[in-house]
């Protein structure tokens, strides 16, 4: 049967039916739905009638193959023109096979594996009936107080862009229409959600246009260049106007300047939130501003449903605006093949077969091991298999290691640290004790922990934040571990035994009281379904730690924001002629973070030779080559991430002290040396000038190659 062209649907639709397409409701509203679905915002008082639900264009949070089929069937029975529902869900770092949180994935610097994780997430979600995922999040983050840093890949615009692309490739594949094991991606939160003042969620963002374009926008753009189908607007203001009602941001920049023709969706309730923001007097004005700005789908409020018809009928907006939004939504449905097969990939039998299968879990284990970052190691790790271990801390046997945004993941099925270690050495030589709760101390638990520790050769401390302590609305003003855990580690340190801390958390922490007391610190983030195995692989040296931080660990919260690609200032502290007092510094703490961007240890050591430049001069048609010899001087084969940074010494506007331009992951056998060569071209030196033109400056530069953003050696060259 030949399908009618999508435009003819629009012609046949009543205004109410069109407006219905612009509404997204959460799953509890739909007939055939059993689960309560994902609730990530207020639900009250929407006032939707049965007729509204019948016309609704998309559903949020629905999954499970049979349920998706039931809901779609019921919907098609009722919807006059038989327009299928678009099923969207937050599949952020896995569906049931949960991968490490995105910030951890960032620390793997492994784009191939990141893509594979998204591909698996898509496979599991698609077979469970999902059509679109609200991912990737491409927000650049510099403030670890913000709970949602765990959803980002870090503080670098270039690396974030590379990861955003990898995730989009993994989710969408090459042919969404025919490859029903993929889902459409929706990049979010446009724009600059990560720059919320004070690291407080939903708070004001106010950036210069240059900051926005130079640092915050590139990763969203990268996702779109990779073909990402949808964009979600952010909750925050951008230059005084909430993104949801921000015509300059959505219509001028995203649609006109970047040519984005796909669907833009609001975040949960964000259209109506124009009112408390103070950008709309009432729901009618909120609807008006949002549709004019370019929001096609209103998520979980009903300003469009209540007011768009009236606005169109009174000529305040042209009905064309509504038609265009509807058309974009129908085009996406068509692209996903829903008009031909409204059930798409949903398949209960296959769902039972592939969701959380061994193959997927193996990838999760591999990625989790690659995402952990060894921050400190003074002779404790790797553990020996003949040592007796006191495994202590609230995360010793906890399944709360999936992290936020893992709706379908099972904490019961997650491999706990104790199970991972026991799988290596059996249970006989492990004494396990909680020591304290995540936030509560108890003398009884402490006493048991001290007893366990006394009899052991080595203490492995499993500490961290509960998953509730980060994620959406999971902001903290004090980013140290909770006091109960700090007290535990203090008491254990008094025993003077070798002690390795494994940290489970969703943000860079202030590690006072941990990094100074433990002999080794392994940052495991929220490692996902296979966490315990992955960490045990690292603890025993069966896998070599290779993660590198993509977000700085502050020395203390007072430094925030602290990020590697900052400006030098006019009075840099480390200048050869720096004064004692009148320099840019804190009196009570260093300027530098405790652990910088790009940093991470290994069980081996890598020696970097003197980097060599092909020429001291670059021209637009003569790129440079930078070579460096890297040698594995240790006793085990391991992966190193060789990083290339650039500094523009005098620009039209000031430039960061270092900017990541490239990196290479190499595997070196013990004693092996490899020459790593990078090409550096003029376009890589371009940036947004004061007048917002994107160009390079002739003049002098430094290029750095090294193991992290702090310890890289610099060479001078000039661009002619
Ligand atoms: C709110 C969050 O900000 C967004 O990231 C998410 O996709 C939506 N809720 C839908 O759950």
Boltz pocket constraint, residues with backbone or C-beta under 6 A from the ligand:
constraints:
  - pocket:
      binder: B
      contacts: [[A, 38], [A, 40], [A, 41], [A, 60], [A, 90], [A, 134], [A, 188], [A, 267], [A, 268], [A, 472]]
      max_distance: 6.0
